[in-house]
Amino acid sequence: MSRVTGLRERWNDLIPGAAELADDLAERYRAGDRRAYRDQYLQRVLDALGTLDQLSTDPTAVYLAAWFHKAVHTPGDHAVADAEASAELAAQKLPTYGVTAARTAEVARLVRLTAAQPPIDAESPADPNADVLLDAVNATPATADYAVHASELRRDSDDRATTVKQRHALVGALLERPIYRTQLGRDHFDAPARVNLTREFAVLDGEIPAPWRGWQRAALIGVVLIGPLLAALASFGASDTPWEASARSDSASPWLSVVLCVVALGTVPLLYRFARRNGRPAKVVTGAVVATAVVALVIAVLRIPATTSSNGPGGRVPLVIVALTLLLLSGIAAFVSASLGGPVPAAGRGQVLAGVAAAVVIVVLTVFVAAPVGQSYLLQANERVTGSGGSDAATPRSELDGRIAWVSPSTSLRAEAVSAAVTTRYGIAISRQTGTIEMLDPATGDVRWKHTRSDVDVRPKLAATGDGRLLLVNFDRLGYLLLDASTGHRATGHWPRDEDNTLENADPLLTGEQVSKGSDKLRGVDEKGGTRWTFEPGRCTSIGATATADTAVAFLNRSCGKEPDESVGLDLKSGKELWKRSNNWRSDDQLTIGGLIVVVESTSKTQATVIGVEARTGEVKWRWDVPEAWACGTRLEKAGRQVMLLNCPSKAAERTAVVATVLDGETGRTAWQRTVPAQLGMHSKVTTDGRVVSLDDVKSNCVLTVIGESGQRQVTLPEEVVCGRGLQTVGNQVLVSGRDTIIALR
């Protein structure tokens, strides 16, 4: 049986005796200029109607609409124009064959609907005839030979590129919404239709020359993949840190962080699967992940410990917050991806690059934004500053007459607290064993401000920098902090430290890094902790350093080969090498006086010379020969603009006499020299005006020995002074220790 005969038989069932109209319509579908919507297409639509016609209220009108809906067709995608012309043809032809006006109007209406394809809406009025016809027309993708029909559609116009783009949009729209209006249509056609349409979409996707099409969804999927992985890493890191900063806290149990790590890893396949899908189930699942992350984030924020003098947020807090934020971000990305609609584009160059770029952006933001913000949060959340600060404070001169000038407030102090006291423009800084720093008024001993950290429990080391405006605080675990010496508040500077990094010079700031095989590095550091420059002298070299206001001097000690020790001058701002010279300078004992570096040069095994070196040029400005008889090793101390030399006059007198020599720092000329009966102690200190002071326990009395230009004198101190804890000089003021206080001597 020919195709025309088969179509005529179906037509005869509709309007008997209308063979001429049937032949006309059949020939239209078989026209030679047709590349699509040929007679095979009409057969498929009629076959589908055979399954669905029982649901219509006027099957005859539905069948007539099926016959007419593509009777007029112009090559190319002109669906609305085709439907309008076909409807007008039906309105013209049908009345001549006895079809009523009402049925003719219904047929024309249905034909027009095949182009309009109104959205499927459960609240719309029932339209059984339209539902049946549109399901039959859309049943074509469910047929086994749909690939042939799809190929014909792509060849339907001379402008193939435009046709492919239009079909791509239409097929994508079909796939992202329900296709069929009747339950019977969904049962019979939905599954095979979606399979065939997905295949067609992939073919169309491959024909469109747009490597970046769909990059938005690819980028979202990149976020979906990387976010939970980073969250898992953050959670794993959090398992080894406490939720509360207090050393007494028992909140370091890792199981919650481990659970979060496992959950984060589990969301990777879950979110990836549903981010690539469309429809309500995908939105429900991804939305549930978003809601869960939001709830968990709120709970975590509410449980952050409040800051007290002994407790505060621990290292786990920012890590957990970052992990939950990443999970929330990934869930939002998956939800948006599932809401975009349409199949996921093929993985072309553009899509891969978009996904990788999005993942890289998330990694960069996590490492270079979230991590520093978390560190900054911990620094701020665990510090407390009390007190009002003050203006510049001149340090009074201790006359050392055996009386006490003031006693600091009573609190716990380590034995070494006094010897580690530091003078600044605004007072005397001391550190306590609980991680507390206090600034004492040098005139009264009152506390000007107190800086307390709840995340450390050891005494920090202090150094003044920034010409006394700043206080450099070294916490073993935390790193270096810069405090404003006038208020106690943290300045901008903070940088971590470890056992391989050392502070070479406090003012100006120089740090060293110990590298394997002695290949040390020297760095110039600004007041924000940023590295200005790095000096690397090479292998087998250890570095010591000091600096003036504009020049850093590095002392290079060679540990292998025959290369001699050297000193190198470096510009403080740029690190540019200014000079280099071989020498036998003792790098462990040097001073800076203005623009000069004062060091001890070994000229022989038994002879040494104190030299003043111009830091900017490396030129030796003056020399002072150490007498050969001196036997204790010359110790250099700074006394204002002068240099104090401490030694013993001979081998025989190393335990019975001390020779103190004061040199002018600019010229090297001797200002005065005294030899006194005393023992040179390692813990003696020097005041700015050139007095050497030390403490001795003599017959249960604490005796202060003072060596000055006028000679030596001894003063018995009050019994409140604990002699064994040493002393410190801050300018011309002398500090000693009480049992739990600091005492300034009058």
DOTOR-337233 format. One record per residue (C-alpha): x, y, z. Coordinates in steps of 0.001 Angstrom, whole numbers, plus 500000, padded with zeros to 6 digits. Each point is the difference from the previous one (the first is absolute). Layout:
REM DOTOR-337233
XYZ
...
***
This chain:
REM DOTOR-337233
500000500000500000
501410503401499011
500352502799502506
497381502041498133
497528497102500084
500554499518503742
499401503672500702
496846499997497786
498537497088501924
500461501888503252
498429503075498412
496990498043498740
499198499194503575
499701503725500695
498024501315496987
498775497286497656
500099501001496343
502681502645500478
502747498133498165
500908503107498008
500741501949503192
501898497044501429
502108499740496856
500686503746500108
501130499896503604
502068496845499477
501745501576497016
500765503074502067
501862497857502520
501839498265497124
500933503223498159
503451499914498445
501172503228501660
499302498589503451
503003498923502022
498032499483503221
496460499327501168
499494497506497217
497418497221499792
501904497798502457
499676502758502588
496217500158499483
499782496218500369
501772500198503392
497616502710501224
496981497993498887
501406496882501658
500345501873503280
496447501295499679
498858496414499771
501264499589503554
498651503275501377
496773500783498087
497815498404502663
500796502971502272
498658502644497607
496438501357499867
500018500323496191
502374497412498517
499034500970496441
501053503610500542
503271498823501566
500800497694497060
499122502729497477
502287502421501876
502790497408499858
499561499692496219
500017503735499476
502588501203502590
502963499751497599
498103500019496699
501660503314499220
503711500044500720
502767502367498958
503551498607500324
501626501411503093
498649500502503491
496819502034499406
497661498057502270
497581502860500735
499682500984496344
499543496358498965
497290499470502621
498143503143499008
500069499097496308
498956496419500758
497099501201502181
498795502293497219
500219497076497545
497824497880502320
497489502828500381
499826500253496196
499831496310499100
497955498307502701
496647501756499499
499953498895496326
499943496378501232
497115500442502394
501948500671503193
498016502224502373
501158503510500779
500531499132503687
502195497035499185
501891501994497378
500708502729502550
501183497387502518
502335498484497420
501472503424499178
500470500753503711
501770496709500616
502278500502496996
501097503383501302
500740498488503433
502571497613498489
502267503011499419
499162501888503188
500541496953502296
498477501712503086
501760499146503295
498748497080502003
498137501421502974
497925497911502366
497829503040500808
499095500705496357
496470499064498817
499701496472498631
500537499730496238
499882496262499162
500148500432496212
503085502249500189
501684497736502561
499538496932497789
501146501707496784
503084501613501577
501010496739501689
499690498228496650
502083502629498207
502637499837502810
499976496175499902
502231500094496925
503221500053502146
498854496738501629
500161498019496749
502847497659499197
500984501846496816
499899503477501536
503647500552499078
498951500043496321
497321502612500668
502455502085502067
502517499870497162
497283501166497557
499197502944502272
503634501116499960
500007499899496193
496675501819499741
501546503381499218
502843501250497896
501198501852503109
501017496898501914
501863501901502722
496899501993500944
497808496895499892
502396498124502300
499999502847502537
496196500193499953
499647496247500422
502581500097502805
497913502540501897
496728498107499344
501348496596501027
501612501498503111
496664501567500947
498194496674499523
502477498159502203
499769502426502889
496195499788500373
497256497380499727
499483498983496373
496565498331500139
496686501305501266
498120496728500522
500916497193502359
499528497521497143
502459501979497897
502553500093502820
499674496268500561
500476499105496338
502410502597498672
501916501911502710
502896497621500697
500986499222496364
499395503601498976
502435501339502587
502631497479498965
499697501015496342
499834503723500756
503097499774502193
501851498330497144
498808502663497596
501046502734502423
503508498541500133
500155499934496179
498783503596499784
502387500991502780
502898498646498003
499008501900496856
499800503435501609
503447501678499772
499898501570503458
502685498558502275
498955502303502847
496284499244499858
498867498643503345
503096501312501817
497825501330502819
498752496558500930
503464498508499571
501377502624502378
497308499202502551
500818496308499775
503676500881500550
498979501720503240
497858496989500926
503012497695499660
502709502080501687
497961501536502828
499276496813501984
503577498780499497
501379503198501518
497387499753502742
501203496476500770
503613501230500216
499001502842502314
498000497592502183
502902497571500169
502303502833501056
497464501082502609
500074496572501634
503476500739501406
499125503396501493
497827501018502966
496649501750499795
500996502127502990
503378501694500337
500469499275503706
502781497548500751
497701498487502621
497224499404497470
498875496425499374
498234501011496797
502624498574497667
498076496753499386
500300499490496241
496910497910499260
497749502879498855
502672501225497602
500506496455498725
496254499638499412
499980503301498113
502937498782497904
498151496790499079
496787501911499221
501918502420497781
501535497128498033
496574498372499683
498468503119498501
502433499957497065
498242497215498010
496570501052501285
500248503624498886
501795499103496774
497227497589499042
497123502384500603
501796503115498726
499983498334496561
496279499303500122
496872502096499620
496603499976501582
498518499972503442
501910497029501528
503357501637499223
498875503281501519
498637498266503104
503241498098500664
502327502934499372
497695502317501950
500110497588502931
503811500176499992
499802503809500028
497528500008502882
502090497528502013
503164502059499478
498195503180501078
498696498370503189
503410498533500827
501673503352499344
497584501825502292
500537497418502768
503782500271499635
499897503801500202
497782499900503095
502415497592501713
503113502154499508
501533500530503475
499902503476501457
503363501678500583
501146500259503612
503396500536501589
500607496250500006
497955498667497097
498868500784496463
499437498426496579
502441497248499104
501527499109496666
497113497661499161
497471502848499817
501094501654496725
500725496636498374
496503498711500731
498438503290498870
501984499827496751
499017496350499471
496294500691500512
500170503104497800
501588497950497220
497263497375500317
497373502748499879
501635501530496922
500171496599498300
496346499302500801
498947503363498574
502056499344496856
498345496591499573
496517501482500535
500609502741497425
501389497447497537
496920497802500407
497802503065499470
501623501077496738
498209497293498033
501038498061496949
502530497187499772
503571500604501052
501999501013496894
502654497674498690
503372500438501660
501669502233497451
503053502167500454
498009502960501266
498015497978502512
503119498316501383
501812503310500308
496995501588501731
499753497149502504
503729500025500723
500060503801500269
497106499986502472
501728497341502098
503253501976499964
498150503147501082
498477498154502962
503408498594500986
501628503441499745
497231501637502019
500253497295502643
503785500123500313
500673503694499507
496815501572501369
498171497636502363
503148498711501727
501458503480500719
496576501248501096
499717497031502371
503473500704501378
499155503672500435
496772499033501753
501856497803502493
502509502757500661
497264502517500697
497552497731501829
502596498751502507
501469503330501047
498869502379502696
501451503439500561
499257502014503123
501275503394501057
500067503392498363
503611500143498856
501936503232500233
502379502443498391
503798499940499819
501504499159503375
503528501049500989
501843497371502023
501300501473503291
503593499477501126
500645497602502847
502517501613502407
500482496596501644
500016501095503616
498424496773501272
496416501243500039
496993498904497956
498338502371497523
496871497909499346
498614496477500078
497801498636497219
496579498422500702
500292496532501492
499529497101497585
501694496764498981
503406500475498391
502616497597498745
503532500449501259
501177501318496618
497194502569499604
502129502932501200
503038499167497886
497717499839496926
498419503425500603
500156502344496996
499939503778499880
497844501844497456
498979503593499416
496939499472502172
501326498020502927
501467496692501109
498572496867498380
500010496763501963
498570496566499176
498374497508502307
499818496242499880
496311499979499000
500606501717496660
499353503467501420
501969503130499121
499850503079502214
501277503519499430
501166501594503253
500307503729500576
503754500517500604
499329502738502551
497413498206502181
499898496306499033
496282500237499247
498661497834497180
499212502184496995
498503497164497974
499767496235500052
499861497753496915
498777496464500742
499682497055497634
497824497013500863
501594497715497385
503501499871501531
501235498893503385
503722500808499844
501949503193500602
500638501814496720
503323501610499091
500016503760499463
502025502444497916
499488503669499211
499948501066496357
498862502924497878
502169502382502044
498180498914503159
496516500582498568
499276496302499555
500435496916502116
500970496758498255
498532497028501874
501210496486499281
497579497196500918
501473496534499491
496908498452498340
498273503094498717
502859501892498373
500948503657500094
497538502774500827
500587503728499808
498293502045502691
499592503750500161
502149500830503014
497790502959500940
496696498072500208
500742496265500006
497768499426497004
501247497751497222
501533501798497060
499744498603496470
503061497797500206
499736496272500624
501990497182498542
500473496391501070
503238498592501238
501540496577500434
503177498573501434
501894500698496766
499197503735500029
501795502428502288
499844503678500847
503400501391499039
499314503658500771
496967501669501534
500450503619498963
500099500047497002
498422496576499461
502167497245498576
499124496307500121
502060496939499139
499065496597498686
502112496955500708
500088497740496954
501482496518499652
503762499740499380
500525503455501475
498526501904497078
498439502680502184
497895502911498784
499644503548501304
496841502034499480
499188503655500387
496536500341501544
497692503008500078
497788500957502936
497096497985498550
502002496773499970
500472500129496228
503311498956498484
501814502912498352
502833497881498648
501817496702500467
503774499559500069
501356496507499222
503807499757500160
500192496352498897
500716496589501480
501993499257503130
499316503460501425
498395501023503262
498934503598500504
499974502477502860
498852503559499443
499493503459501425
498792503262498490
500149503764500176
497229502327498842
500819499457496303
502357497020499737
499969496345500984
503313498253500629
500101496229499611
502763497942501594
500664496885497879
501626497030501720
501220497380497538
499731496398501214
501590498123497092
502668500581497399
502798502536500335
497966503157499500
500645502558502760
497317501519502211
498562503178498547
497856502989500880
497562501493497494
498282503382500047
496435500048498623
497675502894499325
497250499726502605
497138500863497629
500992498040496892
502476497355501205
502497501161497356
503590499028500812
502078503070500873
503317498423500963
501668496736500992
503231499271501829
501784497053501551
500690500336503717
500349498350503395
497213501928501680
498147498405502907
496396499961498771
498618498946503398
500948503296501685
499299503282498182
498313503356500585
498598502792497884
500840503606500838
498328502356497542
501263498969496570
502857497866501380
500267496300500763
502283499277502963
501495496492500020
502960498121501388
502575498920497422
502328497128500836
503480500915498761
501681496927501503
499285497207502445
500719502298502934
499466503461498543
496720501790499165
499032503443498806
496720501853500449
499112501752496746
497352502461498889
498828499268496414
498002502359497797
496949497817499263
499259501676496668
503488499552498513
501742497290502039
502843502414500759
501697499659503405
499688503420501667
501947499268503186
501874497272501875
500629499377503672
502520497280500831
499048497766502891
502973499542502338
501526496558499538
499981499377503770
496228500189500213
498900496410500465
496217499710500280
498872500793496466
498795503513499295
496306500522500464
498341502892498146
497114501960501512
498227503083498677
499783503016502304
498101502662498075
502411501327497330
502919498303501725
501473496503499952
500675498198503268
502741497329500018
500004497507502882
502909497626500644
502387498849502711
503465501562500111
501932496718500070
499717496241500241
500853500115503652
497317502589500733
497148498451498033
498016499329503193
501114503006502018
500048503055497752
498014501641497216
501255502598497564
497281502233498542
500868502180497021
497708502524498332
500700501092496421
498435502775497980
497851498158497464
500724502442497165
503797500280500375
501137496998502054
501817502249502461
500133498931503627
497611501986502182
500996498328503258
501283496704501390
499798498498503455
501329496785501524
498132498925503108
500060496992502332
496998498005498810
499094496896498027
498775500434496430
496528498494500029
498086498881496929
496820501629501349
501347503495500612
498249502818498142
501006503437498709
497984503213500238
499842502612497263
502355502299501940
502670497311500299
499470498408503412
500551496247500377
497638498424502542
499768496465501365
498408498157502933
501707497734502512
498712498096503013
502391500909502804
499302498411503373
496243499769499287
499931503625498886
499344501075496441
502840502345499048
500005502205496903
503451500670498539
500366503170497909
503061500700497835
500232503462498498
502433502698498936
500599500884503633
500786496418501006
498067497240501737
497432500056502768
497674497456501604
496501500511501337
497955497629502130
496448499738498642
496798499614502044
498913496505500919
497045500189497553
502508499463497171
500514496382498885
503665499948499104
500090496786497986
497653501299497300
502498502446498558
499408503541498804
499416502068496899
500839503506498862
497523502061497986
501822503137498982
501444501312503272
497432498240502176
500812496746501812
497343497328500574
500157497037502370
497519497326501081
497836499584503051
498278496720500791
497162500681497559
500706503583498961
502437502164498100
501891502606502013
501590503166498655
502964501283502014
500137503655500926
***
